[in-house]
Amino acid sequence: MSTTPLPSPTIALLQSSSLTMAVQQEVERAILAGEYAPGDKLNEAALALKLGVSRGPVREAFRMLDEAGLVRTEKNRGVFVRDIPLDEALEIFELRATMEELVGRRLAGTMTPAQQQEIESLVHAMEDAVKATDSHTYHLLNLQFHDRLVDMAGNRKLATIYRKLVKEISLFRRLNLAGRNVLPVSAHAHWEILEAIKSGNPDTAGRALFEHAMNSRTRTIENEEQRHGAESPSTPS
């Protein structure tokens, strides 16, 4: 009588690791895309059912997401999408600006024609999203634009730290693209960044990326002030 052989411990470990990574990537994608809001509770059983996996990979994926700063785990309460405090977000924007300045300075002397063409294609796609008033697609393209510049700069340690930080402020960056006439202005700013890099001047390229990130920081402050102003009760006359 034949029996189906059990997978070896090594294969079983690889399968478990692959499942965990797949779950982690899907939940991370959903958080960054805004499908889960800050403060939302993530249900382990529901996610396991939705993704067609056991609860083990989901539990391990939650642990990885906690380490990445995207969720927080509360004992006896569960796992929640992390809500980054404003003061912490502003600190991250400052770090991002400094890191992007370095990226601009490096790329001013190293960006190849093929890389320029790739970035130009991204900005054209951003302009298409503006014409379609598709803020969601624009947000994803905006993330990709900056991530590709960081990748092209060729500093792997910088890229790792940068990606961890920008994931934490993804919500703020998405909110910064809301509002009338914001997307056309943003798209134009990305053309200016590319032209600054193509100039070959490290100071010009670095300054363009630094100021772009700091402008995002300023918009974040303004958005928070407007939100709290709208939430405040009207003063009786």
Buried (B, 14 or more C-beta within 10 A) or exposed (E): EEEEEEEEEEEEEEEBEEBBBBBBEBBBEBBBBBEBEEEBEBEBEEBBEEBEBEEBBBBBBBBBBBEBBBBBBEEEEBBBBBEBEEEEBBBBBEBBBBBBBBBBBBBBEEBEEEBBEEBEEBBEBBBBBBEEEBBEBBBBBBBBBBBBBBBBBEBEEBBEBBBBBBBBBBBBBBBBBEBEEBBEEBBEBBBEBBEBBBEEBBEBBBBBBBBBBBBBBEBBEEBBEEEEEEEEEEEEE
